[in-house]
Amino acid sequence: MMLADQTGAPTDMAIRANALLHALREAVVTMLATIITLACAVMIAPGPGPAVLAVVLCLSLSRSQLDRDLRGRVEAAMTLPLIGLAAVGVGRLLLHAPWLGASVFVAGMFLSIWLRRFGPMARRAGSLIALPFVVLLTTPHIRVASDNAIPAPLIPVLIALLALLWVGLLHALARRMRLLPPAPIRERPALAPAPIHTSSLHPVASTRMAIQMAVALTASFVVGYIFFAERWAWIVLTAFIVNSGNRGRLDVAYKSVLRVLGAAAGTLLALTLTLHVGSHDMTTVVLILAAVFLGVWLRPLGYAWWALFATLALALLQGFADSSAPGILWLRLEEIVIGAIIGVASAWLVLPVRSTAVLRRRIADALATISDALDPATPARMSDEIAAAVASVEQMAPAYRASRLLTRNFRHPQPADWVDTLVACRDSAIALIEKGEAPGPVRRALGAARKSMREPDEILPALQDLRRSLTG
């Protein structure tokens, strides 16, 4: 039972505890799928490469499949093998023709982000394209025993299909058992199509983000190949991570700081475990799986937790073989810092996307969703849509709350206040929908809040008026 304040709204502690409980359930289901897929991969092709591929695919598919319907899984099953084969080819290029492989890799990642501008189906296709390429950063080349009955190029495809099967099956079972929330039946069309700008000087956000990613990856490959030939993947991986899911330049800078801090802590912890536990294979496997589980579970508390445990898992996986532990430790930290710097520079200097513009767009979308749900003419009022829209805004809160701590005395307005006020409106709006009420003052306050998105100084007062009208 969740704790509540005097107004009946859940407290922050209760909300955080509920989020951790939900994340724990997701982590348990994800790890079950990961372990089963890992066992299948070891049976099909023993070796570290297929095993790592199984783990990474399960983690990535679990995050993307939770909000996907049956049609999305069918699309993934049809297209993932083809994309997997293409990724295998890119992996071979990275091994035998590095510069050509890097060029194809950058082009593939650019395409996966650029496709977002064409709607939900193209966005799903972009996610599927990106998935195998991300795996290449952790397992650039999968070695298969020469006496294996299955041809080497088909091994990654088979493992990808097994990961999709077990992730989809176990998540569907968990939803049926009410351990996880139900997946939406279909995606609802947008209330109004976003304008498409064709100017080459000011392309749409998805195009700018795709260009930023391409520039960051290109610079990372160049620096990695020239100065860190043996460990270039750490630089490229870090630059990719800090630019992926780009919500604007502030988000990239914030994620870079957390990535460096979490990776530093994870690498130090991996060094400590390696020195005390040794290199026993089974012990290392258990530690890697435990690190992955903790990272998936604690990720809602902050990205730094995921960075810490993901880096710990990668460091344990790659080990400190053939080199002194302290020496390789500092090299890895140096490469992570370089990758983060490249990612931040790309986001801030190459067609930058203002985080406040992204936040205002998401707040406007959330207000439109609330307004539509409270409209008496709306045939079906879905409170889940409001929760999802507000959650999309809340995703940007950590970076702005950190910024508020540093700029409280000389920055006005504070976008973090916008987020906090809108989140405070969520439960009251859902309660009105469940009662089937839409008072006139609420509708007027909603209209004023939506108009205020044009003027930053008016956003907070308008949202505060909306909150008062919803709770009055």
N, C-alpha and C positions, 0 to 999 in steps of 0.2 A: 504494500500500500504506500502510495507516495505521500510525503509530507506536504502540507500546504500552509500558506500564510493566512492572515485574518480575512483576506478577500476571497479565499478559496483557491487561489492560483498556486501551482506547485512552486516550491522554493528552488533556488539554483542548485542546492545540494541534492534535492530530490531529482531534478532533471538530469544532473550529471550522473547520479547513481543509476537512474533508469537507462541512460545512454550506455553506461558501462555494462549493464546487464544485457542489453540488446547486442552490444558488441561482443560480449562473451559468447552468446549463442551463435552469432555469425562466425566467430573464430573457431568454435568447436566444429561446426558443420564444415567450414572451409578446411580445417585440418584433417577431418575424416576423409574428405574428397582428395586432399593432397596425399595422404598416406596410402590410400587405395591405388591412386594413379601412380604413385611412386613404386609401389610393389609391382604393378603391372609393367612399368617401364623397366624395372630391374630384371623381370622375367623375360621380357622381349629382347632387351639389349643391355646386359650388365655393363656397368661403367659409370663414372661420374657425370659425363655429358648428358645422356638421356635422363638421368635422375634429376639433375638441375633443371633441365627443360620441363619435366613434369611438375616440379614444385613451382617454378615461375609462372607457367601457364595456368595452373590451378589458382594461384593467388590473383592473377590478372583477371581471369574469367570470373572468379567469385565476385570481385568488385563490380564488374560490368553486368553480370547476369542477374543480380538481385533486382534490378528494375526493368527486366526484359520479359516479354511474353513468349508464348510458344513460337510465334512467327519469327521472333528474333533468334531463337535457338536453332530453328530450321535453316534460317539464312546463314547462321554461323557454320552449321554443319556442311552446307553446300559450298561456301566460299573459303573456309579455313584451310582445307587441303590444298587448294590452288595457291593461296597466299603463302602457306607453309613451304610449298615447293619453291616458290620464288625466294623466300627467305633462306632456304638451304643454298640456293645458288649464290645469293649475296654473301652468305657465310663463307663459301668457298672462295669467292672473289677477295674477301677480306684476308683470307689466309694466303692465297697465291698471287693476287694482284691488288695489294692494299689500297692504292690510290683510286683505282677504278671501283673497288668495292665500297670505299668511303663515299664516292660520288653517287653511286646507286643508293646507298643507305640514306644519304641526305635527301635525295629526290623522293624516296619512299616516305620519309617522315614529313617532308613538306606536303606531299599529296594527302597524307592522312589528316592533317590539320586543315588544309585548304578546303577539303570536301565539306567541312562543317557548314559552309554558307548555303548549301543546297538542301537543307532540311533534315528531318530525323533519319530517313533511310540512308542518306549519304553520310550522316554522322556515324551511324552504326558501321557502315562500310569502312570509314576512316579508322574507327577503333579496331576493327579486325585487321586492317592493313598494318597498323602500328604495333599490334601485339607481337607477332613473330620477330619484328625488327628489334623490339625492346629486349627480347630473349637473347638476341645475338650479342648484346653488350655483356651478358653474364656468361654465355656459352658460345663464343664466336665460331667454334667448330666442334661438331659432335663426332667423336671417334667411335666406330663400331667394329667389333671383332670381325676379322676376315672370314671366319667360318660361320658367321651368322646366316641363317636361312633367309632372312628378310633383307632385301637390298637396302644399303645404307641411306639413299635419298628418301626412302619411304618411312624410315624410323621416326623422324620428327612429325610427319603427317599423322602416323598412327598414334603417336603419343598425344598429339593435339586433339584428335578425335576422342581418345580415351579421357583426357582431361575434361573436354566439353561434356561427355556422357556422364561422368561421375559428379561433376559440379552441378549440372542441370538436374540430375536425378536426386541427389541429396538435398539440394535446395528446394526442389519441388516437394519432397517428402517432409522437410522441415516446415514448409508453409502449410502443408495439409495437417500437420500435427500442431499448428499454431505456435511453433517455436519462433518463426519469422513472420513478419507482416506479409500479407498477400501481394503478389505482383500485379501491377495494373493490367487490365484486359487489353487496352490499346492506348496509344498516345493521343492525347487530345490536341486538336489543331490549335495553333496560336490564335489569340483573340484578334490580332491585327498583324499582317506581315510586316517585318522590319524593312525599311527602305534599303535598297541595294545601291551603294555608291560606286560609280564606275571610274571616278577620277583616279589616275595613277598616283597623284600626290597624296590622296587621302583614301586608300582602299579600306574595305570593311575590316572589322576587327579580326575575323578569322584569317584573312589574307595577311594582315600585318603580323599576327602571331606565327603563321606559317613561315613568313620571311625571317622573323626573329629566330625561330628554331633552326632554320637552314643556316643562317649566319653563325649562330652559336655552335652548331655541330661542325660546320666547316672549319671554324677557328680551332675547335677542340681537336679535330682530326689532324690538322696541320701541326699544332703544338705537340700533340701526342706522338705523332709519327717522327717528328724531328728530334724532340728532346726526351721522350719517354717511350722508346720503341717497344720495350717489353711490357709496359703497363699502360698503354694508351687508353684502354677501355675505362679506367677509373675517371679520367678527365672527361671523356665523352659521356659516360653515364651520369656524372654529376651535372654537367651542362644540360643534359636532357631532362633530368629530374627537376631542376629548379625552373625550367621553362615549360614543363608539361603542365597542363591544366592552368595555363597562364590566365590570371584574373587581373592583370595590370601590373605595372612596374613595381608598385609597393609590395604586392603579393610575391613577386619574384625575389625582391630583396629580403623580405621576411623569411621566405622559404630557404634562401641561401644561407642565412645566419643559422637557422635551425638545422639545416643539412650539415654545415660544418661542425657545429657543436655536437650534434648527435653522432655524426660519423667519427669525430675525435673520441668521444666517450666509448663508442662501439669498438673502435680499433684498439684502444687501451684495454678494454675488457677482454677482447679477443686475445691480445698479447698475454694478459695475465692467465687466462684459461689455458692457452697453449703451453706456457711455461710450467704450469702446475699439473695439468692433466696429461700433457704429452700429445702424441699423434695417433692414439688408438682410434681405429676407423669407426667402430660402433659408438664409442663415446662421443666422437665428433659429430656423427649423424644425429644422435640424441640431442646434443647441444644446439645443432643447427635447427632442428625441428622445434625445439623449445623456444629459440630466439624468434623464429617465424611466428609461432603462436602468440607470444607476448607482443610482438610488433603489430599483428593484426588486431589483437584485443585492445591494446592501449592507444591505438592510432586516434580514436576520437578525442582523447585528452590533449593531443597536440602532435604536430608532424615530427617534432624532435624525437618522440618515442619510437616512431616508425623508422626514422633515420638511424637511431642508435641500434635497434635490434636487426634491421636489415643489413647494416654495415657489419655488425657482429657476425651474422650468418655468412655473408660473403667473405669476410676475413677468415673465418674458420674453414670455409669451403676451399679457398685458394691457398690457405696456409702460409707458412713462412719458410717453405722448403728452399734449400740451396742458397740461403742468405741469412745473415744475422737478423734476429728479430727486431732489435732497436733500429737498425738501418732501414729495413723495409717498412717499419712503422712510420718513420718520418717521411719517407718517400710517398707513402700512400696519403698521409695527411697533406703533404705538399700538392699532390695531384688533385685531391678533393678541393682544396682551396683555389687552385688554378681553374678548375672546372666551374666552381661557383662564381668566380670573378668574371669568367667569360660569359656565363649565363646572365649575370646581372648587367654587364656592359651591353650585351645584345638587346635586352629588354628595355634599357633606359636610353640607348643611343640610336637604335634602328627602328624607325617608325613606332615610337613608344605609344602604348595604350595606357591612358590615365585610369588608375584604379577607381577614382571617384566616378568616372563616367560609367564604368562597369557596374559599380554599386548602385548608382542612380537608376540604371536600366533595370537592374534586378528588383530594386524596391518598387519601381513603376510597374513591373510585371506582377509582383506580389499584390500590390494594391488593385490592379486590374482583376486579378483572380478573386480577391475578396469581394470586389464590387459586383462581379459577374455572379458569384455564388449567392450574394444577398439580393440579387435582382428577382423580384417575384415572377418575372417572365421566364426565368431559367427552369427548365423542366426537371433536371436532376441536379441537386446541390451536393457536391462532394467536398466534405471537410478535409479529406486526404489531400486534395489539390492545394488547399490553403497551407496545410502543414508542409507540403513539399516546396511550395513557392517561398515560404518564410525560411525554410531550411536552406534554400539556395542563397538567400541573403546572408544567413548566419554563417555560411561557409567563409565569408570574407571578414568576419568579425575579429578573429585572432590578430591579423596583421594590423587592423585599425585600432584595436585595444592596446597593442604594444606601442603604436604610434602615439596614441593619446597620452600614455605615460611619459613620453619624451617631449611632447609638444603642447602639453596642456596650457602652459602659461603664455604661449605666443602664437597659437593657431586657433582660428575661429572661422567657420564652425568645425566641430569635431565629428567626422563621419561615423565614428563608433557610437555616438549618441543616437544617430539615426537608426542604426541596427538595433540597439538596445530597446529603443522605444517601439519599433515595429514588432520585435519579438514579444514585447509585453502586450501587444494587441492580439496576438495569435489566439490564445485560449478564449478570450471574450468573443472574438469573431466566430470561432467554431461553435461556441455555445449558442450564439444567435442563429446560426444556420440550423443547428439541431432543433431549436425551438420553432423555426420557421418564421422568425420575426425579422423585419427590416425597417426600424424606426426612421422617420424622416431626418432627425439630426445626424444619425449615423451616415445616411446616404449623402447628406450635404458635406459632412466632414471628410468622407471618402473622396468626393469630388474636389474639395479644396486641397487635399493631400496630393492627389494626382496632378493637379495644376502646379503645385509648388515644386515639382521636380525640375522645372525650368530655372528656378532661382535657388541656389544653395542656401542662402540666408533664411529662406522661408520654409525649408524642409522640416527642420526640427519643431518649430512652433505648430506647423500643420499636423505633424504626426502626433504631437502631444495633445492637440485638440481631438484628434481621432481617438486616441486612447481614452481620454475623458468621456467622450460620447459613447464609446463601447462599454465602459465600466460604469457609466452613470445610471 
